[in-house]
Amino acid sequence: TSVFEGREVCNDFSLGIELEGTDDLPFTDAQYAALIDLTRQLLVAYPAITRHRICGHSDIAPGRKTDPGPAFDWTRFRSALQDGGHE
């Protein structure tokens, strides 16, 4: 079962963003740019979503889900959201 901040049935209250790829290959610059732009739009549209609540599928369903995987650059993603600049 998936759990986030003590809540189960996460699909009932979460938004998911899909990136095409595999866990062990780096995502492209274009994918990061699109992800960052979309995430910024979602943060504006849904103020209850804060940067610290953004997580991977693997965080809410460990052992069952592995995405976005070890090749995903969380530092790059979070820094870009923090900086407010576009990639």
Secondary structure, 3 states (H helix, E strand, C coil): CCEECCEECHHHCCCCCCCCCCCCCCCCHHHHHHHHHHHHHHHHHCCCCCHHHCCCHHHHCCCCCCCCCCCCCHHHHHHHHHHCCCC
